[in-house]
Amino acid sequence: MSTSTIPQHDVVIVGGGQAGLSLSHYLQAQGLDHVVFEKHRAMHSWSTQRWDNFCLVTPNWQCALPGHPYAGDDPHGFMKKAQIVAYLEAFKETLDAPLREGVAVQQVRPVAGGFEVRSSEGVCFARQVVVASGGYHQPIVPRLAERLPASVRQIHSADYRNAGQLPPGRVLVVGSGQSGAQIAEDLHLAGREVVLAVGDAPRCARFYRGRDVVDWLADMGYYDMPVTQHPLREGVRDNTNHYVTGRDGGRDIDLRRFAKEGMELYGVLEGLDVDADTLRFAPRLKAVLDQADRTYNGINTSIDQYIAARHIEAPPASSYEPVWEPEGERPTLSLAASGITSVVWCIGFAPDFGWLDAPVFNGRGHPVHTRGVTAVAGLYFLGLPWLHTWGSGRFSGVARDARFLAERIGERAVSAQPEQAALAC
């Protein structure tokens, strides 16, 4: 590819969310030429893929984007959707980044000296490319959804806004990760009859021994632990997040309490019978609930040990005791007989990097990297869960990752200058 007749950039950043703009902050500080391509609007997912009552599950003090820490009057509170969007818009305004919104990147492929980048705006050449588009691209909906009766309204968690958008009748929520548990609660608090097909997600306490659990874990260094030191190593990237909520000042999410209040709990959804009416569930609801509680108590026990080792004054320790037990396993449920008129799929997203034509993916389509640096020289990832630490895909840790990659990008740009000068001669 001849680069003499097309636009050239030192760096192309794909994605204008908090990750891409954080990197832009550090590249600007180094004076490196770059452009940020964003398919939609910057930060669009925060306003378009969150329900009306969405709020942070981590305290506001963890919002630490580069040059833009949380500056409100409630550091231990939990920003609501509109406040989060305002925080991110203010961050965007502080940057004056070279941002091109509405530009969809269609292909990136390595070429001599860098990368060819094809987008809805045309073709350009980049010496280095950073993929900062996240890892949550394609909403996951199982094939059995195709066979549900047309009378049952189906939406994914990405499209859920509030209880009022669903028809009258019972609602089946599938999945009990962060989104599933919180959406089930949202519907429950709105007075809807909810059937929840649980998943294998763990849970944690909101507050324990006088403080937010996040505060304790921060003091314990958990959020600074690199993936290379985690007991699961890279396997932790596949873990489902613990369910908890920041709603109404923050509280636990206890599925057993919901059951006491009338929510119907079932095991993991496994299939749909040939009659297209009978749902089948794995008969291990009790096992899933027990495991979530073991994780909950295990985290609290680690906090107890930390407190004891440092002789910290704190309220006494406690252990969660189940407030409800399933009377038995229920392996099937009839949609018609149970009055279910809508389904909310809360089983996550799949990555879609089909536009990136580079040998950096494993057999499941996930990028292979070390702290965002791939085996293809000049190609990087940023903003993925556990890219380096727990906070890598969050407001709390993306700045550290962005600064690290900016340094690597700067080093490579400097080392490439003699070669580029020679080519120019």
FIZAVEX-725267 format. One record per residue (C-alpha): x, y, z; residue number from 1. Coordinates in steps of 0.1 Angstrom, whole numbers, plus 5000, padded with zeros to 4 digits. Example, Ala and Ser with C-alpha at 12.3 -4.5 7.8 and 13.67 -1.06 7.14 Angstrom:
% residues 2
X:5123 | Y:4955 | Z:5078 | num:1
X:5137 | Y:4989 | Z:5071 | num:2
END
This chain:
% residues 425
X:5000 | Y:5000 | Z:5000 | num:1
X:5013 | Y:5034 | Z:4991 | num:2
X:5010 | Y:5058 | Z:5020 | num:3
X:5019 | Y:5089 | Z:5001 | num:4
X:4984 | Y:5097 | Z:4989 | num:5
X:4963 | Y:5090 | Z:5019 | num:6
X:4961 | Y:5106 | Z:5054 | num:7
X:4987 | Y:5094 | Z:5078 | num:8
X:4987 | Y:5093 | Z:5116 | num:9
X:5012 | Y:5083 | Z:5142 | num:10
X:4984 | Y:5066 | Z:5162 | num:11
X:4948 | Y:5056 | Z:5154 | num:12
X:4926 | Y:5049 | Z:5185 | num:13
X:4895 | Y:5028 | Z:5177 | num:14
X:4868 | Y:5037 | Z:5203 | num:15
X:4858 | Y:5070 | Z:5219 | num:16
X:4848 | Y:5057 | Z:5253 | num:17
X:4865 | Y:5064 | Z:5286 | num:18
X:4895 | Y:5041 | Z:5275 | num:19
X:4901 | Y:5057 | Z:5242 | num:20
X:4898 | Y:5093 | Z:5255 | num:21
X:4920 | Y:5085 | Z:5285 | num:22
X:4947 | Y:5074 | Z:5261 | num:23
X:4942 | Y:5106 | Z:5241 | num:24
X:4949 | Y:5125 | Z:5273 | num:25
X:4983 | Y:5110 | Z:5276 | num:26
X:4992 | Y:5111 | Z:5239 | num:27
X:4984 | Y:5148 | Z:5239 | num:28
X:5007 | Y:5153 | Z:5268 | num:29
X:5035 | Y:5136 | Z:5247 | num:30
X:5026 | Y:5157 | Z:5217 | num:31
X:5020 | Y:5125 | Z:5196 | num:32
X:4998 | Y:5129 | Z:5165 | num:33
X:4967 | Y:5107 | Z:5168 | num:34
X:4930 | Y:5105 | Z:5159 | num:35
X:4901 | Y:5088 | Z:5178 | num:36
X:4875 | Y:5071 | Z:5156 | num:37
X:4841 | Y:5065 | Z:5174 | num:38
X:4814 | Y:5047 | Z:5156 | num:39
X:4786 | Y:5065 | Z:5175 | num:40
X:4790 | Y:5094 | Z:5199 | num:41
X:4817 | Y:5094 | Z:5226 | num:42
X:4806 | Y:5075 | Z:5257 | num:43
X:4774 | Y:5065 | Z:5239 | num:44
X:4769 | Y:5032 | Z:5257 | num:45
X:4764 | Y:5050 | Z:5290 | num:46
X:4734 | Y:5068 | Z:5278 | num:47
X:4720 | Y:5042 | Z:5253 | num:48
X:4726 | Y:5009 | Z:5270 | num:49
X:4717 | Y:5015 | Z:5306 | num:50
X:4683 | Y:5013 | Z:5322 | num:51
X:4666 | Y:5044 | Z:5338 | num:52
X:4675 | Y:5035 | Z:5374 | num:53
X:4710 | Y:5025 | Z:5366 | num:54
X:4737 | Y:5036 | Z:5390 | num:55
X:4773 | Y:5028 | Z:5397 | num:56
X:4780 | Y:4997 | Z:5418 | num:57
X:4814 | Y:5011 | Z:5429 | num:58
X:4816 | Y:5043 | Z:5450 | num:59
X:4821 | Y:5076 | Z:5433 | num:60
X:4856 | Y:5081 | Z:5447 | num:61
X:4868 | Y:5053 | Z:5423 | num:62
X:4859 | Y:5076 | Z:5394 | num:63
X:4895 | Y:5086 | Z:5386 | num:64
X:4898 | Y:5093 | Z:5348 | num:65
X:4930 | Y:5111 | Z:5340 | num:66
X:4929 | Y:5147 | Z:5350 | num:67
X:4893 | Y:5143 | Z:5359 | num:68
X:4888 | Y:5127 | Z:5394 | num:69
X:4853 | Y:5128 | Z:5410 | num:70
X:4849 | Y:5162 | Z:5425 | num:71
X:4813 | Y:5160 | Z:5439 | num:72
X:4802 | Y:5161 | Z:5475 | num:73
X:4793 | Y:5124 | Z:5479 | num:74
X:4825 | Y:5104 | Z:5473 | num:75
X:4811 | Y:5073 | Z:5490 | num:76
X:4778 | Y:5075 | Z:5471 | num:77
X:4769 | Y:5060 | Z:5438 | num:78
X:4762 | Y:5082 | Z:5408 | num:79
X:4730 | Y:5077 | Z:5389 | num:80
X:4728 | Y:5074 | Z:5351 | num:81
X:4724 | Y:5111 | Z:5344 | num:82
X:4752 | Y:5120 | Z:5368 | num:83
X:4775 | Y:5094 | Z:5352 | num:84
X:4768 | Y:5108 | Z:5317 | num:85
X:4774 | Y:5144 | Z:5330 | num:86
X:4807 | Y:5133 | Z:5345 | num:87
X:4818 | Y:5117 | Z:5313 | num:88
X:4807 | Y:5147 | Z:5292 | num:89
X:4828 | Y:5169 | Z:5314 | num:90
X:4858 | Y:5146 | Z:5309 | num:91
X:4853 | Y:5148 | Z:5272 | num:92
X:4852 | Y:5186 | Z:5273 | num:93
X:4884 | Y:5189 | Z:5293 | num:94
X:4904 | Y:5170 | Z:5266 | num:95
X:4897 | Y:5187 | Z:5233 | num:96
X:4907 | Y:5153 | Z:5218 | num:97
X:4911 | Y:5148 | Z:5180 | num:98
X:4878 | Y:5129 | Z:5181 | num:99
X:4859 | Y:5119 | Z:5149 | num:100
X:4824 | Y:5108 | Z:5159 | num:101
X:4802 | Y:5088 | Z:5136 | num:102
X:4832 | Y:5071 | Z:5119 | num:103
X:4829 | Y:5033 | Z:5119 | num:104
X:4862 | Y:5014 | Z:5115 | num:105
X:4856 | Y:4986 | Z:5090 | num:106
X:4890 | Y:4970 | Z:5087 | num:107
X:4925 | Y:4973 | Z:5102 | num:108
X:4953 | Y:4952 | Z:5088 | num:109
X:4991 | Y:4953 | Z:5092 | num:110
X:5010 | Y:4967 | Z:5062 | num:111
X:5047 | Y:4977 | Z:5058 | num:112
X:5056 | Y:5002 | Z:5085 | num:113
X:5022 | Y:5002 | Z:5102 | num:114
X:4985 | Y:4996 | Z:5095 | num:115
X:4959 | Y:5003 | Z:5069 | num:116
X:4927 | Y:5016 | Z:5085 | num:117
X:4895 | Y:5015 | Z:5064 | num:118
X:4866 | Y:5033 | Z:5078 | num:119
X:4833 | Y:5049 | Z:5067 | num:120
X:4853 | Y:5080 | Z:5062 | num:121
X:4878 | Y:5064 | Z:5039 | num:122
X:4913 | Y:5049 | Z:5041 | num:123
X:4942 | Y:5061 | Z:5062 | num:124
X:4976 | Y:5049 | Z:5074 | num:125
X:4986 | Y:5045 | Z:5110 | num:126
X:5020 | Y:5037 | Z:5124 | num:127
X:5003 | Y:5023 | Z:5155 | num:128
X:4968 | Y:5013 | Z:5164 | num:129
X:4950 | Y:5010 | Z:5198 | num:130
X:4918 | Y:4990 | Z:5200 | num:131
X:4898 | Y:5008 | Z:5228 | num:132
X:4863 | Y:4997 | Z:5217 | num:133
X:4857 | Y:4974 | Z:5247 | num:134
X:4848 | Y:4938 | Z:5248 | num:135
X:4810 | Y:4940 | Z:5250 | num:136
X:4798 | Y:4942 | Z:5214 | num:137
X:4772 | Y:4916 | Z:5205 | num:138
X:4743 | Y:4910 | Z:5229 | num:139
X:4741 | Y:4873 | Z:5237 | num:140
X:4707 | Y:4857 | Z:5231 | num:141
X:4704 | Y:4819 | Z:5229 | num:142
X:4690 | Y:4801 | Z:5199 | num:143
X:4660 | Y:4789 | Z:5219 | num:144
X:4648 | Y:4824 | Z:5218 | num:145
X:4638 | Y:4819 | Z:5182 | num:146
X:4613 | Y:4793 | Z:5192 | num:147
X:4595 | Y:4812 | Z:5219 | num:148
X:4559 | Y:4822 | Z:5210 | num:149
X:4555 | Y:4855 | Z:5191 | num:150
X:4532 | Y:4866 | Z:5219 | num:151
X:4562 | Y:4868 | Z:5243 | num:152
X:4580 | Y:4901 | Z:5242 | num:153
X:4618 | Y:4895 | Z:5243 | num:154
X:4645 | Y:4921 | Z:5249 | num:155
X:4682 | Y:4921 | Z:5259 | num:156
X:4694 | Y:4939 | Z:5290 | num:157
X:4711 | Y:4964 | Z:5266 | num:158
X:4676 | Y:4975 | Z:5256 | num:159
X:4659 | Y:4974 | Z:5289 | num:160
X:4649 | Y:5008 | Z:5303 | num:161
X:4621 | Y:5003 | Z:5328 | num:162
X:4592 | Y:4981 | Z:5338 | num:163
X:4567 | Y:5002 | Z:5318 | num:164
X:4582 | Y:4991 | Z:5285 | num:165
X:4571 | Y:4955 | Z:5291 | num:166
X:4535 | Y:4942 | Z:5286 | num:167
X:4514 | Y:4933 | Z:5316 | num:168
X:4521 | Y:4899 | Z:5330 | num:169
X:4549 | Y:4880 | Z:5346 | num:170
X:4585 | Y:4888 | Z:5335 | num:171
X:4612 | Y:4861 | Z:5331 | num:172
X:4647 | Y:4875 | Z:5337 | num:173
X:4674 | Y:4851 | Z:5325 | num:174
X:4708 | Y:4855 | Z:5343 | num:175
X:4718 | Y:4869 | Z:5377 | num:176
X:4750 | Y:4887 | Z:5370 | num:177
X:4752 | Y:4924 | Z:5378 | num:178
X:4727 | Y:4934 | Z:5351 | num:179
X:4703 | Y:4905 | Z:5357 | num:180
X:4702 | Y:4909 | Z:5394 | num:181
X:4697 | Y:4946 | Z:5393 | num:182
X:4671 | Y:4944 | Z:5365 | num:183
X:4652 | Y:4917 | Z:5384 | num:184
X:4653 | Y:4941 | Z:5415 | num:185
X:4642 | Y:4970 | Z:5394 | num:186
X:4611 | Y:4951 | Z:5381 | num:187
X:4604 | Y:4937 | Z:5416 | num:188
X:4605 | Y:4972 | Z:5432 | num:189
X:4581 | Y:4984 | Z:5404 | num:190
X:4556 | Y:4958 | Z:5415 | num:191
X:4561 | Y:4933 | Z:5387 | num:192
X:4559 | Y:4896 | Z:5392 | num:193
X:4593 | Y:4883 | Z:5383 | num:194
X:4606 | Y:4848 | Z:5375 | num:195
X:4644 | Y:4847 | Z:5377 | num:196
X:4665 | Y:4820 | Z:5361 | num:197
X:4697 | Y:4823 | Z:5380 | num:198
X:4732 | Y:4821 | Z:5367 | num:199
X:4765 | Y:4812 | Z:5384 | num:200
X:4774 | Y:4847 | Z:5394 | num:201
X:4789 | Y:4853 | Z:5429 | num:202
X:4778 | Y:4880 | Z:5452 | num:203
X:4794 | Y:4903 | Z:5478 | num:204
X:4783 | Y:4925 | Z:5506 | num:205
X:4778 | Y:4962 | Z:5501 | num:206
X:4788 | Y:4972 | Z:5536 | num:207
X:4807 | Y:4952 | Z:5562 | num:208
X:4821 | Y:4961 | Z:5596 | num:209
X:4813 | Y:4998 | Z:5592 | num:210
X:4826 | Y:5004 | Z:5557 | num:211
X:4819 | Y:4998 | Z:5520 | num:212
X:4835 | Y:4965 | Z:5510 | num:213
X:4852 | Y:4983 | Z:5481 | num:214
X:4870 | Y:5005 | Z:5507 | num:215
X:4882 | Y:4975 | Z:5526 | num:216
X:4894 | Y:4957 | Z:5494 | num:217
X:4911 | Y:4989 | Z:5482 | num:218
X:4931 | Y:4991 | Z:5515 | num:219
X:4939 | Y:4954 | Z:5511 | num:220
X:4955 | Y:4960 | Z:5477 | num:221
X:4931 | Y:4939 | Z:5457 | num:222
X:4925 | Y:4965 | Z:5431 | num:223
X:4963 | Y:4969 | Z:5425 | num:224
X:4968 | Y:4931 | Z:5420 | num:225
X:4979 | Y:4925 | Z:5384 | num:226
X:4963 | Y:4896 | Z:5365 | num:227
X:4996 | Y:4878 | Z:5366 | num:228
X:4994 | Y:4875 | Z:5404 | num:229
X:4957 | Y:4866 | Z:5406 | num:230
X:4952 | Y:4829 | Z:5416 | num:231
X:4932 | Y:4823 | Z:5383 | num:232
X:4957 | Y:4842 | Z:5362 | num:233
X:4941 | Y:4851 | Z:5328 | num:234
X:4911 | Y:4829 | Z:5337 | num:235
X:4898 | Y:4857 | Z:5359 | num:236
X:4889 | Y:4875 | Z:5327 | num:237
X:4861 | Y:4850 | Z:5322 | num:238
X:4846 | Y:4855 | Z:5356 | num:239
X:4812 | Y:4869 | Z:5361 | num:240
X:4811 | Y:4901 | Z:5382 | num:241
X:4798 | Y:4899 | Z:5418 | num:242
X:4762 | Y:4912 | Z:5421 | num:243
X:4756 | Y:4941 | Z:5444 | num:244
X:4740 | Y:4975 | Z:5440 | num:245
X:4745 | Y:5012 | Z:5447 | num:246
X:4708 | Y:5019 | Z:5444 | num:247
X:4693 | Y:5040 | Z:5472 | num:248
X:4727 | Y:5046 | Z:5488 | num:249
X:4739 | Y:5011 | Z:5483 | num:250
X:4728 | Y:4977 | Z:5496 | num:251
X:4733 | Y:4939 | Z:5492 | num:252
X:4713 | Y:4921 | Z:5465 | num:253
X:4700 | Y:4890 | Z:5482 | num:254
X:4681 | Y:4867 | Z:5458 | num:255
X:4668 | Y:4847 | Z:5488 | num:256
X:4651 | Y:4878 | Z:5502 | num:257
X:4635 | Y:4885 | Z:5469 | num:258
X:4622 | Y:4849 | Z:5470 | num:259
X:4607 | Y:4855 | Z:5504 | num:260
X:4590 | Y:4886 | Z:5489 | num:261
X:4574 | Y:4866 | Z:5461 | num:262
X:4600 | Y:4864 | Z:5433 | num:263
X:4601 | Y:4830 | Z:5417 | num:264
X:4637 | Y:4815 | Z:5415 | num:265
X:4647 | Y:4788 | Z:5391 | num:266
X:4680 | Y:4772 | Z:5382 | num:267
X:4701 | Y:4779 | Z:5352 | num:268
X:4680 | Y:4780 | Z:5320 | num:269
X:4690 | Y:4749 | Z:5299 | num:270
X:4665 | Y:4746 | Z:5271 | num:271
X:4630 | Y:4747 | Z:5256 | num:272
X:4610 | Y:4715 | Z:5249 | num:273
X:4596 | Y:4708 | Z:5215 | num:274
X:4562 | Y:4722 | Z:5225 | num:275
X:4578 | Y:4756 | Z:5225 | num:276
X:4562 | Y:4763 | Z:5258 | num:277
X:4580 | Y:4743 | Z:5285 | num:278
X:4613 | Y:4758 | Z:5297 | num:279
X:4639 | Y:4734 | Z:5312 | num:280
X:4662 | Y:4744 | Z:5341 | num:281
X:4693 | Y:4728 | Z:5356 | num:282
X:4682 | Y:4713 | Z:5390 | num:283
X:4708 | Y:4731 | Z:5410 | num:284
X:4692 | Y:4763 | Z:5423 | num:285
X:4702 | Y:4755 | Z:5459 | num:286
X:4738 | Y:4748 | Z:5448 | num:287
X:4741 | Y:4782 | Z:5430 | num:288
X:4726 | Y:4801 | Z:5459 | num:289
X:4749 | Y:4784 | Z:5484 | num:290
X:4780 | Y:4790 | Z:5463 | num:291
X:4771 | Y:4827 | Z:5460 | num:292
X:4768 | Y:4829 | Z:5498 | num:293
X:4801 | Y:4811 | Z:5503 | num:294
X:4818 | Y:4838 | Z:5481 | num:295
X:4800 | Y:4865 | Z:5501 | num:296
X:4812 | Y:4851 | Z:5534 | num:297
X:4846 | Y:4843 | Z:5521 | num:298
X:4852 | Y:4880 | Z:5511 | num:299
X:4840 | Y:4891 | Z:5545 | num:300
X:4863 | Y:4866 | Z:5562 | num:301
X:4893 | Y:4880 | Z:5543 | num:302
X:4883 | Y:4914 | Z:5556 | num:303
X:4881 | Y:4900 | Z:5591 | num:304
X:4917 | Y:4887 | Z:5588 | num:305
X:4929 | Y:4920 | Z:5575 | num:306
X:4913 | Y:4938 | Z:5604 | num:307
X:4927 | Y:4913 | Z:5630 | num:308
X:4962 | Y:4914 | Z:5616 | num:309
X:4963 | Y:4952 | Z:5618 | num:310
X:4944 | Y:4956 | Z:5651 | num:311
X:4919 | Y:4979 | Z:5634 | num:312
X:4889 | Y:4990 | Z:5655 | num:313
X:4857 | Y:4980 | Z:5637 | num:314
X:4822 | Y:4967 | Z:5644 | num:315
X:4821 | Y:4930 | Z:5652 | num:316
X:4823 | Y:4903 | Z:5625 | num:317
X:4793 | Y:4885 | Z:5612 | num:318
X:4783 | Y:4858 | Z:5588 | num:319
X:4754 | Y:4857 | Z:5564 | num:320
X:4728 | Y:4831 | Z:5572 | num:321
X:4702 | Y:4822 | Z:5545 | num:322
X:4668 | Y:4838 | Z:5549 | num:323
X:4651 | Y:4814 | Z:5525 | num:324
X:4657 | Y:4779 | Z:5511 | num:325
X:4641 | Y:4764 | Z:5480 | num:326
X:4617 | Y:4737 | Z:5490 | num:327
X:4629 | Y:4716 | Z:5460 | num:328
X:4643 | Y:4718 | Z:5425 | num:329
X:4618 | Y:4728 | Z:5398 | num:330
X:4632 | Y:4716 | Z:5364 | num:331
X:4604 | Y:4729 | Z:5342 | num:332
X:4581 | Y:4758 | Z:5337 | num:333
X:4552 | Y:4764 | Z:5313 | num:334
X:4552 | Y:4799 | Z:5298 | num:335
X:4515 | Y:4799 | Z:5292 | num:336
X:4505 | Y:4784 | Z:5326 | num:337
X:4528 | Y:4807 | Z:5345 | num:338
X:4515 | Y:4838 | Z:5327 | num:339
X:4549 | Y:4849 | Z:5314 | num:340
X:4545 | Y:4876 | Z:5287 | num:341
X:4580 | Y:4889 | Z:5284 | num:342
X:4616 | Y:4878 | Z:5287 | num:343
X:4647 | Y:4899 | Z:5295 | num:344
X:4679 | Y:4882 | Z:5285 | num:345
X:4707 | Y:4892 | Z:5308 | num:346
X:4734 | Y:4867 | Z:5298 | num:347
X:4760 | Y:4892 | Z:5286 | num:348
X:4778 | Y:4902 | Z:5255 | num:349
X:4803 | Y:4886 | Z:5231 | num:350
X:4833 | Y:4904 | Z:5216 | num:351
X:4833 | Y:4912 | Z:5179 | num:352
X:4867 | Y:4921 | Z:5165 | num:353
X:4859 | Y:4908 | Z:5130 | num:354
X:4872 | Y:4941 | Z:5115 | num:355
X:4907 | Y:4935 | Z:5129 | num:356
X:4926 | Y:4914 | Z:5105 | num:357
X:4956 | Y:4905 | Z:5126 | num:358
X:4969 | Y:4873 | Z:5143 | num:359
X:4962 | Y:4883 | Z:5179 | num:360
X:4932 | Y:4862 | Z:5189 | num:361
X:4928 | Y:4829 | Z:5207 | num:362
X:4904 | Y:4801 | Z:5197 | num:363
X:4875 | Y:4819 | Z:5213 | num:364
X:4880 | Y:4852 | Z:5196 | num:365
X:4895 | Y:4869 | Z:5226 | num:366
X:4927 | Y:4890 | Z:5221 | num:367
X:4960 | Y:4877 | Z:5234 | num:368
X:4981 | Y:4904 | Z:5250 | num:369
X:5003 | Y:4913 | Z:5279 | num:370
X:4990 | Y:4944 | Z:5296 | num:371
X:4974 | Y:4954 | Z:5263 | num:372
X:5006 | Y:4949 | Z:5242 | num:373
X:5001 | Y:4923 | Z:5215 | num:374
X:5026 | Y:4902 | Z:5195 | num:375
X:5020 | Y:4924 | Z:5164 | num:376
X:5043 | Y:4953 | Z:5168 | num:377
X:5024 | Y:4986 | Z:5172 | num:378
X:4990 | Y:4970 | Z:5179 | num:379
X:4975 | Y:4974 | Z:5214 | num:380
X:4942 | Y:4968 | Z:5234 | num:381
X:4928 | Y:4991 | Z:5261 | num:382
X:4898 | Y:4990 | Z:5283 | num:383
X:4892 | Y:4953 | Z:5285 | num:384
X:4882 | Y:4936 | Z:5318 | num:385
X:4913 | Y:4926 | Z:5337 | num:386
X:4936 | Y:4938 | Z:5310 | num:387
X:4960 | Y:4944 | Z:5338 | num:388
X:4940 | Y:4948 | Z:5371 | num:389
X:4904 | Y:4946 | Z:5383 | num:390
X:4899 | Y:4982 | Z:5374 | num:391
X:4912 | Y:4980 | Z:5338 | num:392
X:4877 | Y:4981 | Z:5323 | num:393
X:4864 | Y:5006 | Z:5349 | num:394
X:4868 | Y:5043 | Z:5358 | num:395
X:4892 | Y:5034 | Z:5386 | num:396
X:4920 | Y:5016 | Z:5366 | num:397
X:4918 | Y:5027 | Z:5330 | num:398
X:4940 | Y:5057 | Z:5335 | num:399
X:4969 | Y:5036 | Z:5348 | num:400
X:4966 | Y:5013 | Z:5317 | num:401
X:4963 | Y:5042 | Z:5293 | num:402
X:4994 | Y:5059 | Z:5308 | num:403
X:5013 | Y:5026 | Z:5304 | num:404
X:5004 | Y:5022 | Z:5268 | num:405
X:5011 | Y:5058 | Z:5260 | num:406
X:5046 | Y:5053 | Z:5273 | num:407
X:5050 | Y:5021 | Z:5251 | num:408
X:5036 | Y:5040 | Z:5221 | num:409
X:5059 | Y:5069 | Z:5227 | num:410
X:5089 | Y:5046 | Z:5230 | num:411
X:5081 | Y:5029 | Z:5197 | num:412
X:5075 | Y:5062 | Z:5180 | num:413
X:5109 | Y:5075 | Z:5190 | num:414
X:5126 | Y:5042 | Z:5180 | num:415
X:5109 | Y:5044 | Z:5146 | num:416
X:5120 | Y:5079 | Z:5137 | num:417
X:5155 | Y:5070 | Z:5123 | num:418
X:5139 | Y:5044 | Z:5101 | num:419
X:5113 | Y:5068 | Z:5088 | num:420
X:5140 | Y:5095 | Z:5082 | num:421
X:5160 | Y:5070 | Z:5062 | num:422
X:5129 | Y:5060 | Z:5041 | num:423
X:5122 | Y:5097 | Z:5035 | num:424
X:5157 | Y:5101 | Z:5020 | num:425
END
